[in-house]
Amino acid sequence: MGEDNPDALIGATVADKYRIEALLGRGGMGSVYRATHTGIGKRVALKFLDVAVARDRDSVLRFQREAEAASAVESAHIVHIFDSGQAPSGAPFLVMELLTGEDLRSLLVRQGKLPLDQALHVASQVLRGLARAHAAGIVHRDLKPDNVFLCRHDDDPMFVKLVDFGISKVAKRDDENALTRRGTVLGTASYMSPEQAQAFADIDGRTDLFSLGAILFEMLAGRPPHTGPAYEPILIDICTKDAPDIRRFAPDVPEAVAQVIAKALARDRDARYPSASDLHDALALAAPDLLPHSGGPSGPRPVLSTLPERDSRSDAAEVQRTAEGTAVRPAAPARAQTLRTAVLIVTVALGAFAVTVLLLRRPAADPVRPAASDSRPAAPVSTATLEPVATQPSPSASATDVPEPPASSSAAPRPKLTGTRAAPPPSATAPVPTQKPATGVASGLQLETSGP
């Protein structure tokens, strides 16, 4: 490709399949053309690196990094790269999806600032793209309005595509530090995070969140949070001064949105949102009428903070163990406890009523008389009050097990009665009736419950 004449490639066919039709734009490192795949008729964009720039190893690494990073991420909000190759002149090129529209920088130059709903709409889509990139181990590191492309997609005239991953950080690469090993600060001053401005080696996704906070600030205020006459003073301000309150420049911005932006622009990265999804959710909560609750790497999802709060009692195990190893359920709610108490009271009342009926219907027992042959005086008469004997409940009994009444009065064991009788003398031969343990309704009086 002729570096002094970018129009020289128009009409040529590259790699035997891409016919170049028009020059779309030219930048500091190369040019972008509209082309058509001659085999399938698909229209694409070809991005060429200038021959002179291609002699610089770092520039070639950045060019390759863009292809690698963009191809590693599956997101509708990141430009797709289909192919790569090399022109006869030796200039490398990338084959990308053809976008029609303008970048955010051009829109801001034309309008100055955006309404809140449009600014949040753009920020939401940027965060979706970032969430996908970060999940794939890609950090953009050069997020700015120039790299946020707005195109028409279906019925959305402001559909976001993130472009230019040339200085992105790709996880687990042997040459990861090739672009920064000399301490070079890469990026655009007004949108750099403090750690990026200081060329930290452990840059992560939170640097992109700072950049997005600066972009959102500019969309609403008409200027970035940090400005200055030159590159270096801006970086010094970013590292030493907190971003101003956006309401100084845009008083109509809701306080909740202003707080989210301030947190995204925190100098300490640990004080920022930990992920793109978290920042998206915070914006959705701050402006629920303007921003749909759909963020994060997996597309639409409910906002985390709006999910029902988990009851603190559910943090305990569903089944607890006592000291004896017996499984018991956790305490029931107050309503269930009240119901159990009512059932227990009714059970006791029914049992008492049944016992009373049995006592009234049973004829009095004949007193035991001494034997006729016994000449010794009778023993003194004693008075005793005898209670029915209840059997011990089985381990499986519960408060809600209401005992069945006996089938007939003759089948029920005879309870001991309250009355007076003469005690037999020691020599009496008449057998004394043996009292059997009471069962049936009476046994329900001593039921124990395993719950409250």
C-alpha positions in Angstrom: 0.0 0.0 0.0 1.4 3.5 -0.8 1.7 5.3 2.5 1.6 8.7 0.7 -1.4 7.7 -1.5 -4.1 5.8 0.3 -6.3 6.0 -2.7 -3.9 3.7 -4.6 -5.7 0.6 -3.3 -9.2 1.5 -4.4 -10.3 -1.0 -7.1 -7.7 -3.5 -6.1 -8.4 -7.1 -4.9 -6.5 -8.1 -1.8 -5.8 -11.7 -0.8 -7.7 -12.8 -4.0 -11.1 -12.2 -2.3 -11.5 -8.7 -1.0 -12.2 -6.0 -3.6 -11.5 -2.5 -2.1 -14.1 0.0 -3.1 -13.7 3.2 -1.1 -11.6 4.9 1.6 -13.6 5.3 4.8 -11.0 7.1 7.0 -7.4 7.5 7.8 -5.6 7.7 11.2 -2.2 7.9 12.6 -1.4 4.3 12.1 -3.2 3.4 8.9 -6.4 3.6 6.8 -9.8 1.9 6.7 -11.5 0.9 3.5 -14.9 -0.4 2.5 -14.6 -3.7 0.6 -16.6 -6.7 -0.6 -15.8 -10.3 -0.3 -16.0 -11.5 -3.9 -16.9 -15.0 -3.0 -20.0 -14.4 -0.9 -20.7 -10.7 -1.7 -20.4 -9.7 2.0 -19.5 -6.0 2.6 -16.7 -5.6 5.1 -14.1 -3.1 6.3 -10.4 -3.5 5.8 -8.0 -1.8 8.2 -4.5 -1.5 6.9 -1.4 -0.6 9.0 0.8 1.8 7.1 4.1 0.3 5.8 6.2 2.8 7.7 4.4 2.0 10.9 4.6 -1.7 10.3 8.4 -1.5 10.6 7.9 -0.7 14.3 7.6 -3.9 16.4 5.4 -2.5 19.0 3.0 -1.1 16.4 2.7 -4.5 14.8 2.1 -6.1 18.3 -0.7 -3.6 18.9 -2.3 -4.4 15.5 -2.1 -8.1 16.2 -3.4 -7.5 19.7 -6.5 -5.8 18.3 -7.4 -8.8 16.2 -6.7 -11.2 19.0 -8.6 -9.4 21.6 -11.7 -8.5 19.6 -11.9 -12.1 18.2 -11.7 -13.6 21.7 -14.9 -11.9 22.9 -18.4 -12.9 21.9 -20.4 -9.7 22.3 -22.8 -7.7 20.1 -21.2 -4.6 21.5 -17.6 -5.3 20.3 -16.7 -5.0 16.7 -16.3 -8.3 15.0 -13.0 -9.2 13.2 -13.4 -12.0 10.7 -10.0 -12.3 9.0 -6.5 -10.9 8.7 -3.8 -10.9 6.1 -1.0 -9.0 4.4 -1.0 -6.8 1.3 1.6 -7.2 -1.5 3.4 -4.1 0.0 3.9 -6.0 3.2 1.3 -4.0 5.2 -0.8 -6.1 7.5 -4.6 -5.8 7.4 -7.7 -6.8 9.4 -11.1 -7.7 8.0 -13.8 -6.3 10.2 -17.6 -5.9 10.2 -18.6 -2.8 8.3 -20.2 -0.2 10.6 -22.3 2.7 9.5 -22.7 5.7 11.9 -20.4 7.8 13.9 -18.2 7.6 17.0 -19.3 9.2 20.3 -16.6 11.9 20.0 -18.2 13.2 16.8 -21.7 13.3 18.4 -20.4 15.2 21.5 -18.5 17.7 19.3 -21.8 18.3 17.5 -24.2 18.4 20.4 -22.0 19.3 23.4 -23.8 16.9 25.8 -26.5 14.3 25.8 -29.8 14.0 27.7 -29.6 11.7 30.7 -31.6 8.9 29.0 -29.3 8.8 26.0 -26.1 9.0 28.1 -27.3 6.0 30.3 -28.3 4.1 27.2 -24.8 4.4 25.8 -23.1 3.7 29.1 -25.3 0.6 29.6 -24.2 -0.9 26.3 -20.5 -0.1 26.9 -20.7 -1.9 30.2 -22.2 -5.0 28.5 -19.3 -5.1 26.1 -16.8 -4.6 28.9 -18.4 -7.3 31.0 -17.9 -9.8 28.1 -14.3 -8.6 27.5 -13.3 -8.8 31.1 -14.8 -12.3 31.4 -12.6 -13.3 28.5 -9.5 -11.8 30.2 -9.4 -8.7 28.0 -8.9 -5.2 29.4 -9.4 -2.4 26.8 -7.1 0.2 28.4 -8.0 2.9 25.8 -11.7 3.5 26.4 -12.7 7.0 25.2 -15.5 8.6 23.1 -13.4 8.0 19.9 -13.6 4.2 20.5 -17.3 4.1 21.2 -19.0 3.8 17.8 -22.7 4.5 17.5 -24.5 2.7 14.7 -28.1 1.8 13.7 -29.1 -1.7 14.7 -32.6 -2.8 14.1 -34.7 -0.1 15.8 -31.9 1.3 17.9 -30.2 4.4 16.3 -27.5 4.5 19.1 -26.3 0.9 19.2 -22.8 0.8 20.7 -19.8 -1.0 19.2 -16.5 -0.9 21.1 -13.5 -0.6 18.7 -9.8 -0.3 18.7 -8.4 -2.9 21.1 -4.9 -2.1 19.9 -3.4 -1.5 23.4 -5.7 -3.9 25.2 -4.3 -6.3 27.9 -4.8 -9.9 27.0 -4.5 -12.3 29.9 -1.9 -15.2 29.9 0.3 -14.0 27.1 4.1 -14.4 27.0 4.5 -10.9 25.5 2.0 -9.3 27.8 4.4 -6.6 28.9 6.0 -6.0 25.5 4.0 -2.8 25.1 4.7 -1.5 28.6 7.9 -3.0 29.8 9.7 0.3 29.3 7.3 2.1 31.6 5.4 3.8 28.7 2.1 5.2 29.6 -0.5 4.1 27.0 -3.9 5.6 26.7 -5.7 9.0 26.4 -5.0 11.3 29.3 -8.5 12.5 30.3 -9.9 9.0 30.5 -7.0 7.2 32.2 -7.3 5.7 35.6 -4.7 6.7 38.3 -3.1 3.2 38.2 -2.8 3.4 34.4 -1.4 6.9 34.5 1.3 5.6 36.8 2.0 2.6 34.5 1.1 0.0 37.1 1.8 -3.6 35.9 -1.3 -5.1 37.5 -3.9 -3.3 35.5 -7.3 -5.0 35.6 -10.9 -4.3 34.5 -11.5 -1.6 37.0 -9.3 0.7 34.9 -12.0 0.5 32.1 -14.7 1.3 34.7 -12.8 4.5 35.6 -12.7 5.4 31.9 -16.4 4.7 31.5 -17.1 6.9 34.5 -15.1 9.7 32.7 -17.1 9.1 29.5 -20.4 9.2 31.3 -19.3 12.4 33.1 -18.5 14.0 29.7 -21.7 12.9 28.1 -23.7 14.7 30.8 -21.5 17.6 31.7 -20.1 18.4 28.2 -16.5 18.0 29.5 -14.4 15.3 31.0 -13.8 15.3 34.8 -10.1 16.1 34.5 -8.9 18.7 32.0 -5.6 20.6 31.5 -3.5 22.4 29.0 -1.3 19.4 28.4 -1.0 15.7 28.8 1.2 15.7 32.0 -0.9 18.1 34.1 -4.0 16.0 33.4 -2.3 12.9 34.6 -1.1 14.7 37.7 -4.7 15.8 38.5 -6.0 12.3 37.9 -3.5 10.9 40.4 -3.8 13.6 43.1 -7.3 15.1 42.9 -10.8 13.5 43.2 -13.1 14.1 40.3 -15.4 17.1 40.8 -19.1 16.6 41.6 -20.8 16.4 38.2 -23.7 18.5 39.5 -21.3 21.5 39.4 -21.5 21.3 35.6 -24.9 19.5 35.2 -27.2 20.5 38.1 -30.1 18.5 36.6 -28.3 15.1 37.1 -30.1 13.1 39.9 -28.1 12.8 43.1 -28.2 9.0 42.9 -26.6 9.0 39.4 -24.0 11.5 40.5 -23.0 9.2 43.4 -22.6 6.3 41.0 -20.4 8.3 38.7 -18.3 9.5 41.7 -17.7 6.0 42.8 -16.7 4.9 39.3 -14.2 7.7 39.3 -12.7 6.9 42.7 -8.9 7.2 42.7 -8.5 4.1 44.8 -9.5 1.2 42.5 -10.7 -0.8 45.6 -13.3 1.9 46.2 -14.8 1.5 42.7 -17.3 -1.1 41.6 -15.7 -4.5 41.3 -17.1 -5.3 37.9 -18.9 -3.9 34.9 -22.1 -5.8 36.0 -22.0 -4.2 39.4 -21.6 -0.7 37.9 -24.5 -1.4 35.5 -26.7 -2.5 38.3 -25.9 0.6 40.3 -26.9 2.8 37.4 -30.1 0.9 36.9 -31.0 1.4 40.6 -30.1 5.1 40.4 -32.3 5.7 37.4 -34.8 2.8 37.2 -37.2 4.7 34.9 -34.5 5.4 32.3 -32.2 2.3 32.3 -33.6 -1.2 31.7 -32.5 -3.8 34.2 -30.3 -5.7 31.8 -26.6 -5.8 32.3 -23.7 -8.1 32.7 -22.0 -10.7 30.6 -25.1 -12.9 30.1 -27.5 -10.3 28.7 -30.8 -9.4 30.4 -31.0 -10.2 34.1 -32.6 -8.8 37.2 -30.8 -6.2 39.2 -29.1 -7.9 42.2 -30.1 -5.4 44.8 -33.8 -5.8 43.9 -34.0 -9.6 44.5 -35.9 -10.5 47.6 -33.6 -10.4 50.6 -32.8 -13.7 52.1 -34.4 -14.3 55.5 -31.6 -14.5 58.1 -33.2 -17.7 59.5 -32.6 -19.5 56.2 -28.9 -19.2 56.6 -29.1 -21.9 59.3 -29.2 -25.5 58.2 -32.7 -26.8 57.4 -32.2 -29.6 59.8 -30.3 -29.1 63.1 -28.8 -31.8 65.3 -29.3 -32.0 69.1 -26.7 -33.2 71.5 -28.2 -36.7 71.4 -28.0 -36.7 67.6 -31.8 -36.5 67.1 -32.9 -34.5 64.0 -35.3 -31.7 64.8 -36.6 -29.0 62.6 -35.9 -25.3 63.3 -38.4 -23.3 65.3 -41.6 -22.7 63.3 -42.9 -19.2 62.6 -45.2 -17.6 65.2 -48.4 -18.4 63.3 -47.5 -22.1 63.0 -46.6 -22.2 66.7 -50.0 -20.6 67.6 -51.8 -23.3 65.6 -49.9 -26.1 67.3 -50.8 -24.7 70.7 -54.5 -24.5 69.8 -54.5 -28.2 68.6 -52.8 -29.3 71.8 -55.5 -27.5 74.0 -58.3 -29.1 72.0 -56.7 -32.5 72.3 -56.3 -32.2 76.1 -59.9 -31.0 76.4 -61.3 -33.9 74.4 -59.3 -36.4 76.4 -60.6 -35.0 79.7 -64.1 -35.0 78.4 -63.8 -38.7 77.4 -62.4 -39.7 80.8 -65.3 -37.9 82.5 -67.9 -39.8 80.4 -66.2 -43.1 81.2 -66.2 -42.4 84.9 -69.9 -41.5 85.0 -71.0 -44.5 83.0 -69.0 -47.1 84.9 -71.0 -48.7 87.9 -69.4 -48.6 91.3 -67.2 -51.6 92.3 -68.4 -53.8 95.1 -66.3 -53.5 98.3 -64.1 -56.4 99.2 -65.3 -58.0 102.3 -63.1 -60.0 104.8 -63.4 -63.8 104.9 -66.1 -65.2 107.2 -63.7 -67.4 109.1 -61.5 -64.5 110.1 -62.3 -63.6 113.8 -59.9 -60.6 114.0 -61.4 -57.1 113.9 -61.5 -55.5 110.5 -58.8 -53.1 109.5 -59.6 -49.4 109.8 -61.3 -47.9 106.8 -59.1 -45.7 104.7 -59.9 -43.1 102.2 -57.8 -42.9 99.0 -58.0 -40.9 95.8 -56.7 -42.9 92.9 -55.8 -41.3 89.5 -55.9 -43.1 86.2 -52.4 -44.3 85.1 -51.3 -43.0 81.7 -48.9 -45.0 79.5 -45.7 -43.4 78.3 -46.0 -42.0 74.8 -44.1 -43.6 72.0 -41.1 -41.7 70.6 -43.0 -41.0 67.3 -45.9 -39.3 69.0 -46.5 -35.6 68.1 -48.6 -32.8 69.3 -51.0 -33.2 66.4 -51.7 -37.0 66.9 -55.2 -36.9 68.4 -55.8 -40.4 70.0 -58.9 -42.4 68.9 -61.6 -43.1 71.6 -62.2 -46.8 72.6 -64.5 -48.8 70.3 -66.9 -49.7 73.2 -67.1 -49.1 77.0 -66.7 -52.8 77.7 -63.4 -53.0 75.8 -61.8 -50.2 77.7 -59.8 -51.0 80.8 -61.5 -50.1 84.1 -60.0 -47.0 85.7 -59.5 -46.8 89.5 -62.3 -45.0 91.2 -62.3 -42.5 94.1 -64.2 -43.9 97.1 -63.9 -45.7 100.4 -63.5 -49.4 101.0 -62.4 -51.7 103.8 -59.0 -53.1 103.6 -58.9 -56.9 103.7 -57.2 -58.6 106.7 -53.8 -60.2 106.1 -55.3 -63.7 106.1 -57.9 -62.9 103.5 -58.1 -65.4 100.8 -60.2 -63.4 98.4 -58.1 -62.3 95.4 -57.6 -58.5 95.0 -58.3 -57.3 91.4 -55.2 -56.3 89.6 -55.3 -52.8 88.0 -54.2 -52.8 84.4 -52.4 -49.7 83.0 -54.9 -47.3 81.4 -54.7 -46.7 77.7 -56.8 -45.0 75.1 -57.9 -41.4 75.5 -56.2 -41.0 78.9 -52.8 -41.7 77.4 -53.2 -38.6 75.3 -53.0 -36.4 78.4 -49.3 -37.0 78.7 -48.2 -36.5 75.1 -45.1 -34.4 74.6 -44.5 -32.3 71.6 -41.2 -32.1 69.7 -41.9 -28.5 68.7 -42.7 -25.4 70.7 
